[in-house]
Amino acid sequence: MGVNHLRFASEANLMRLLGVSPGAVTLLGLVNDPQTEVELWLDADVWQSDQFFCHPLVNTATLALSRATLEAFFALTGHSIHFFNAAL
């Protein structure tokens, strides 16, 4: 990924960039990032799954979404998917 240091986003940045609080971080938060300030990085092996479970911006519910549905969502939000291999 070309970075030396990774860390979790602060509570303030989660709210500012994705409109979510800690514990409710979700791929669907990208809908709140119209300026595409957030980069989407996914584990390449995980992306091979058929279904993905995502909070709908709050952690009191969970949605099961297909890869095709998420791909369409990312296209609508303007976010490109970057992949990494966690197994390395």
DSSP file (Angstrom, degrees, kcal/mol; ACC not computed):
  #  RESIDUE AA STRUCTURE BP1 BP2  ACC     N-H-->O    O-->H-N    N-H-->O    O-->H-N    TCO  KAPPA ALPHA  PHI   PSI    X-CA   Y-CA   Z-CA
    1    1 A M              0   0    0      0, 0.0     3,-0.1     0, 0.0    83,-0.0   0.000 360.0 360.0 360.0 -10.8    0.0    0.0    0.0
    2    2 A G        +     0   0    0      1,-0.3     2,-0.3     2,-0.0     0, 0.0   0.775 360.0 117.7  75.9  26.1    3.0    2.3    0.2
    3    3 A V        -     0   0    0      1,-0.1    -1,-0.3     3,-0.0     3,-0.1  -0.937  51.0-157.9-126.2 150.6    2.5    3.5    3.7
    4    4 A N  S    S+     0   0    0     -2,-0.3     2,-0.4     1,-0.2    -1,-0.1   0.678  80.8  35.2 -95.6 -20.9    4.7    3.0    6.8
    5    5 A H        -     0   0    0      2,-0.0     2,-0.4     0, 0.0    -1,-0.2  -0.970  59.9-175.5-143.9 121.2    2.0    3.5    9.5
    6    6 A L        +     0   0    0     -2,-0.4     2,-0.3    -3,-0.1    -3,-0.0  -0.906  14.1 162.8-113.5 145.4   -1.6    2.6    9.6
    7    7 A R        -     0   0    0     -2,-0.4     2,-0.1     3,-0.0     3,-0.1  -0.972  42.0 -88.9-152.1 163.8   -4.0    3.5   12.4
    8    8 A F        -     0   0    0     -2,-0.3     2,-0.1     1,-0.1     0, 0.0  -0.461  51.1-104.5 -71.2 148.3   -7.7    3.6   13.1
    9    9 A A        -     0   0    0     -2,-0.1    -1,-0.1     1,-0.1     2,-0.0  -0.408  38.5-105.4 -70.5 150.2   -9.4    6.9   12.2
   10   10 A S     >  -     0   0    0      1,-0.1     4,-2.5    -2,-0.1     5,-0.2  -0.304  29.3-108.8 -69.8 161.5  -10.3    9.2   15.1
   11   11 A E  H  > S+     0   0    0      1,-0.2     4,-1.9     2,-0.2     5,-0.2   0.891 120.9  52.3 -57.8 -40.2  -13.9    9.5   16.2
   12   12 A A  H  > S+     0   0    0      1,-0.2     4,-2.6     2,-0.2    -1,-0.2   0.912 110.6  46.1 -64.7 -42.8  -14.0   13.0   14.7
   13   13 A N  H  > S+     0   0    0      2,-0.2     4,-2.9     1,-0.2     5,-0.5   0.867 108.7  55.5 -70.4 -35.3  -12.7   11.9   11.4
   14   14 A L  H  X>S+     0   0    0     -4,-2.5     4,-2.0     2,-0.2     6,-1.3   0.929 113.8  41.4 -59.5 -44.1  -15.1    9.0   11.2
   15   15 A M  H  X5S+     0   0    0     -4,-1.9     4,-0.8     4,-0.3    -2,-0.2   0.921 118.0  46.3 -69.6 -44.1  -18.0   11.4   11.7
   16   16 A R  H  <5S+     0   0    0     -4,-2.6    -2,-0.2    -5,-0.2    -3,-0.2   0.906 124.5  29.5 -66.3 -43.2  -16.6   14.0    9.3
   17   17 A L  H  <5S+     0   0    0     -4,-2.9    -3,-0.2    -5,-0.2    -2,-0.2   0.836 138.8  14.9 -89.8 -35.7  -15.6   11.7    6.5
   18   18 A L  H  <5S-     0   0    0     -4,-2.0    14,-0.3    -5,-0.5    -3,-0.2   0.526  89.6-123.7-120.3 -10.2  -18.1    8.9    6.7
   19   19 A G  S  <<S+     0   0    0     -5,-0.9     2,-0.3    -4,-0.8    -4,-0.3   0.824  73.0 113.2  69.7  30.5  -20.9   10.1    9.0
   20   20 A V        -     0   0    0     -6,-1.3    -1,-0.3    -9,-0.1    -2,-0.2  -0.896  59.1-130.8-131.7 160.5  -20.5    7.1   11.4
   21   21 A S    >   -     0   0    0     -2,-0.3     3,-2.3    36,-0.3     4,-0.1  -0.673  46.9 -75.9-103.1 162.9  -19.3    6.6   14.9
   22   22 A P  T 3  S+     0   0    0      0, 0.0    -1,-0.1     0, 0.0   -12,-0.0  -0.325 123.0  32.2 -55.1 139.6  -16.8    4.0   16.1
   23   23 A G  T 3  S+     0   0    0     -3,-0.1    35,-0.1    35,-0.1     0, 0.0   0.238 112.5  66.5  92.9 -13.1  -18.4    0.6   16.2
   24   24 A A    <   +     0   0    0     -3,-2.3    33,-0.2    33,-0.1     2,-0.1   0.139  63.8 141.8-123.7  17.4  -20.6    1.5   13.2
   25   25 A V        +     0   0    0     -4,-0.1     2,-0.3    -5,-0.1    30,-0.3  -0.403  26.2 164.0 -63.8 135.6  -17.9    1.8   10.5
   26   26 A T    >   -     0   0    0     28,-0.1     3,-1.6    -2,-0.1     4,-0.2  -0.990  54.3-115.7-153.7 151.6  -19.2    0.3    7.3
   27   27 A L  G >  S+     0   0    0     -2,-0.3     3,-1.7     1,-0.3     4,-0.1   0.827 113.8  66.4 -57.0 -31.4  -18.5    0.2    3.6
   28   28 A L  G >  S+     0   0    0     27,-0.4     3,-1.6     1,-0.3    -1,-0.3   0.653  79.3  79.6 -69.7 -14.4  -21.8    2.0    3.2
   29   29 A G  G X  S+     0   0    0     -3,-1.6     3,-2.2     1,-0.3    -1,-0.3   0.691  71.3  82.2 -63.9 -17.6  -20.4    5.1    4.9
   30   30 A L  G X  S+     0   0    0     -3,-1.7     3,-1.8     1,-0.3    -1,-0.3   0.716  73.6  74.7 -61.6 -18.4  -18.7    5.9    1.6
   31   31 A V  G <  S+     0   0    0     -3,-1.6    -1,-0.3     1,-0.3    -2,-0.2   0.778  92.5  54.9 -62.0 -24.9  -22.1    7.4    0.6
   32   32 A N  G <  S+     0   0    0     -3,-2.2    -1,-0.3   -14,-0.3    -2,-0.2   0.241  93.3  75.4 -92.2  12.3  -21.2   10.3    2.9
   33   33 A D    X   +     0   0    0     -3,-1.8     3,-1.8     1,-0.1    -1,-0.2  -0.563  48.1 156.6-121.4  65.4  -17.9   11.0    1.1
   34   34 A P  T 3  S+     0   0    0      0, 0.0    -1,-0.1     0, 0.0    -2,-0.1   0.724  75.2  57.4 -66.9 -19.3  -18.9   12.7   -2.1
   35   35 A Q  T 3  S-     0   0    0     -3,-0.1    43,-0.0     0, 0.0    -2,-0.0   0.418 106.5-129.2 -87.3   1.9  -15.4   14.3   -2.4
   36   36 A T    <   +     0   0    0     -3,-1.8    -3,-0.0    -6,-0.2    -6,-0.0   0.888  56.9 148.3  47.7  48.8  -13.8   10.8   -2.4
   37   37 A E        +     0   0    0    -20,-0.1     2,-0.4     2,-0.0    -1,-0.1   0.748  53.0  74.9 -76.2 -24.7  -11.4   11.8    0.4
   38   38 A V  S    S-     0   0    0    -21,-0.2     2,-0.4    -5,-0.2    -5,-0.0  -0.756  75.6-143.6 -93.6 131.9  -11.5    8.2    1.7
   39   39 A E        -     0   0    0     -2,-0.4     2,-0.7    40,-0.1    42,-0.1  -0.787  13.5-135.4 -92.1 137.9   -9.6    5.4   -0.1
   40   40 A L  E     +a   81   0A   0     40,-0.7    42,-2.6    -2,-0.4     2,-0.5  -0.849  26.6 177.4 -97.7 113.4  -11.2    2.0   -0.2
   41   41 A W  E     +a   82   0A   0     -2,-0.7     2,-0.4    40,-0.2    42,-0.2  -0.972   3.5 179.7-117.3 127.8   -8.8   -0.8    0.5
   42   42 A L  E     -a   83   0A   0     40,-2.7    42,-1.9    -2,-0.5     2,-0.3  -0.959  35.9-106.3-128.9 145.9  -10.0   -4.4    0.7
   43   43 A D  E  >  -a   84   0A   0     -2,-0.4     4,-2.1    40,-0.2    42,-0.2  -0.560  28.7-138.6 -66.3 126.6   -8.3   -7.7    1.3
   44   44 A A  T  4 S+     0   0    0     40,-3.1     4,-0.4    -2,-0.3    -1,-0.1   0.855 101.7  49.4 -59.9 -37.5   -8.2   -9.5   -2.0
   45   45 A D  T >4 S+     0   0    0     39,-0.3     3,-1.2     1,-0.2    -1,-0.2   0.908 109.8  50.2 -69.7 -41.1   -9.1  -12.9   -0.5
   46   46 A V  G >4 S+     0   0    0      1,-0.3     3,-2.0     2,-0.2    -2,-0.2   0.876 101.3  63.9 -63.1 -37.2  -12.0  -11.4    1.5
   47   47 A W  G 3< S+     0   0    0     -4,-2.1    -1,-0.3     1,-0.3    -2,-0.2   0.641  88.0  71.4 -64.1 -14.0  -13.4   -9.8   -1.7
   48   48 A Q  G <  S+     0   0    0     -3,-1.2    -1,-0.3    -4,-0.4    -2,-0.2   0.536  76.0 110.3 -79.4  -6.0  -13.8  -13.3   -3.2
   49   49 A S    <   -     0   0    0     -3,-2.0    18,-0.2    -4,-0.1     3,-0.1  -0.236  69.3-136.9 -65.4 158.1  -16.8  -13.9   -0.8
   50   50 A D  S    S+     0   0    0      1,-0.2    17,-0.9    16,-0.1     2,-0.3   0.788  85.5  32.1 -84.8 -30.8  -20.3  -14.1   -2.2
   51   51 A Q  E     -B   66   0B   0     15,-0.2     2,-0.4    16,-0.1    15,-0.2  -0.945  62.3-161.4-131.4 150.1  -21.9  -12.0    0.5
   52   52 A F  E     -B   65   0B   0     13,-2.6    13,-3.1    -2,-0.3     2,-0.6  -0.995  14.8-140.6-130.8 135.7  -20.7   -9.1    2.7
   53   53 A F  E     +B   64   0B   0     -2,-0.4     2,-0.4    11,-0.2    11,-0.2  -0.865  29.1 174.4-102.1 120.7  -22.4   -8.0    5.9
   54   54 A C  E     -B   63   0B   0      9,-2.6     9,-3.3    -2,-0.6   -28,-0.1  -0.961  31.7-123.4-130.6 140.7  -22.5   -4.2    6.4
   55   55 A H        -     0   0    0     -2,-0.4     2,-1.3   -30,-0.3   -27,-0.4  -0.613  26.4-126.5 -74.7 141.8  -24.1   -1.9    8.9
   56   56 A P  S    S-     0   0    0      0, 0.0    -1,-0.1     0, 0.0     3,-0.1  -0.393  73.0 -65.9 -86.7  58.8  -26.5    0.6    7.3
   57   57 A L  S    S+     0   0    0     -2,-1.3     2,-0.3   -33,-0.2   -36,-0.3   0.304 128.3  65.6  74.8  -5.0  -24.6    3.6    9.0
   58   58 A V  S >  S-     0   0    0      3,-0.2     3,-0.7   -38,-0.1    -1,-0.1  -0.965  80.9-130.7-136.7 155.4  -25.6    2.4   12.5
   59   59 A N  T 3  S+     0   0    0     -2,-0.3     3,-0.0     1,-0.2   -34,-0.0   0.169  89.8  86.1 -96.0  21.6  -24.6   -0.8   14.3
   60   60 A T  T 3  S+     0   0    0    -36,-0.1     2,-0.3    -4,-0.1    -1,-0.2   0.411  96.3  31.3 -96.4   1.0  -28.1   -1.8   15.3
   61   61 A A    <   -     0   0    0     -3,-0.7     2,-0.4     2,-0.0    -3,-0.2  -0.970  66.2-151.0-150.2 161.0  -28.8   -3.6   12.0
   62   62 A T        -     0   0    0     -2,-0.3     2,-0.4    -7,-0.2    -7,-0.2  -1.000   5.9-155.0-139.2 137.9  -26.8   -5.5    9.4
   63   63 A L  E     -B   54   0B   0     -9,-3.3    -9,-2.6    -2,-0.4     2,-0.6  -0.895  12.2-140.3-110.2 142.0  -27.4   -6.0    5.7
   64   64 A A  E     -B   53   0B   0     -2,-0.4     2,-0.4   -11,-0.2   -11,-0.2  -0.917  30.7-179.6 -99.1 118.1  -26.2   -8.9    3.6
   65   65 A L  E     -B   52   0B   0    -13,-3.1   -13,-2.6    -2,-0.6     2,-0.1  -0.922  23.2-124.7-123.0 144.6  -25.0   -7.5    0.2
   66   66 A S  E  >  -B   51   0B   0     -2,-0.4     4,-2.2   -15,-0.2   -15,-0.2  -0.392  27.8-112.7 -79.5 162.2  -23.6   -9.3   -2.8
   67   67 A R  H  > S+     0   0    0    -17,-0.9     4,-2.7     1,-0.2     5,-0.2   0.904 119.5  53.8 -59.2 -42.1  -20.3   -8.3   -4.4
   68   68 A A  H  > S+     0   0    0      1,-0.2     4,-2.2     2,-0.2    -1,-0.2   0.888 107.4  50.5 -62.3 -39.6  -22.2   -7.1   -7.5
   69   69 A T  H  > S+     0   0    0      2,-0.2     4,-2.3     1,-0.2    -1,-0.2   0.923 112.1  46.7 -64.4 -44.1  -24.3   -4.8   -5.3
   70   70 A L  H  X S+     0   0    0     -4,-2.2     4,-3.0     2,-0.2     5,-0.2   0.894 109.7  53.8 -65.9 -38.9  -21.3   -3.4   -3.6
   71   71 A E  H  X S+     0   0    0     -4,-2.7     4,-2.1     2,-0.2    -1,-0.2   0.922 110.6  46.8 -59.9 -43.6  -19.5   -2.9   -6.9
   72   72 A A  H  X S+     0   0    0     -4,-2.2     4,-2.1     2,-0.2    -2,-0.2   0.903 112.3  50.9 -64.4 -41.0  -22.5   -0.9   -8.2
   73   73 A F  H  X S+     0   0    0     -4,-2.3     4,-2.0     2,-0.2    -2,-0.2   0.929 109.9  48.9 -61.4 -47.2  -22.6    1.1   -4.9
   74   74 A F  H  X>S+     0   0    0     -4,-3.0     5,-1.9     1,-0.2     4,-1.2   0.879 109.9  52.4 -62.5 -37.6  -18.9    2.0   -5.2
   75   75 A A  H  <5S+     0   0    0     -4,-2.1     3,-0.2    -5,-0.2    -1,-0.2   0.903 109.5  49.5 -63.6 -40.7  -19.4    3.1   -8.8
   76   76 A L  H  <5S+     0   0    0     -4,-2.1    -2,-0.2     1,-0.2    -1,-0.2   0.852 113.9  44.7 -67.1 -34.6  -22.2    5.3   -7.7
   77   77 A T  H  <5S-     0   0    0     -4,-2.0    -1,-0.2    -5,-0.1    -2,-0.2   0.618 111.3-120.7 -85.1 -12.4  -20.1    6.9   -4.9
   78   78 A G  T  <5 +     0   0    0     -4,-1.2     2,-0.5     1,-0.3    -3,-0.2   0.659  63.6 142.0  82.7  16.6  -17.1    7.3   -7.2
   79   79 A H      < -     0   0    0     -5,-1.9    -1,-0.3    -6,-0.2     2,-0.2  -0.819  39.7-149.4 -97.3 125.0  -14.8    5.1   -5.0
   80   80 A S        -     0   0    0     -2,-0.5   -40,-0.7    -3,-0.1     2,-0.5  -0.621  19.5-120.5 -84.4 149.2  -12.3    2.8   -6.6
   81   81 A I  E     -a   40   0A   0     -2,-0.2     2,-0.4   -42,-0.1   -40,-0.2  -0.810  23.8-166.6 -93.2 128.3  -11.4   -0.5   -4.9
   82   82 A H  E     -a   41   0A   0    -42,-2.6   -40,-2.7    -2,-0.5     2,-0.3  -0.932  13.1-148.5-109.2 138.6   -7.8   -1.0   -4.1
   83   83 A F  E     +a   42   0A   0     -2,-0.4     2,-0.3   -42,-0.2   -40,-0.2  -0.823  17.0 178.7-112.0 147.8   -6.7   -4.5   -3.1
   84   84 A F  E     -a   43   0A   0    -42,-1.9   -40,-3.1    -2,-0.3     2,-0.7  -0.924  28.4-124.9-134.6 163.9   -4.1   -5.8   -0.7
   85   85 A N    >   -     0   0    0     -2,-0.3     3,-1.3   -42,-0.2   -42,-0.1  -0.910  18.1-173.1-114.6 104.4   -3.1   -9.3    0.3
   86   86 A A  T 3  S+     0   0    0     -2,-0.7    -1,-0.1     1,-0.3   -43,-0.0   0.712  79.6  70.2 -68.5 -20.8   -3.2   -9.7    4.1
   87   87 A A  T 3         0   0    0      1,-0.3    -1,-0.3    -3,-0.1    -2,-0.0   0.649 360.0 360.0 -74.5 -13.4   -1.7  -13.1    3.9
   88   88 A L    <         0   0    0     -3,-1.3    -1,-0.3     0, 0.0    -2,-0.1   0.471 360.0 360.0 -81.6 360.0    1.7  -11.7    2.8
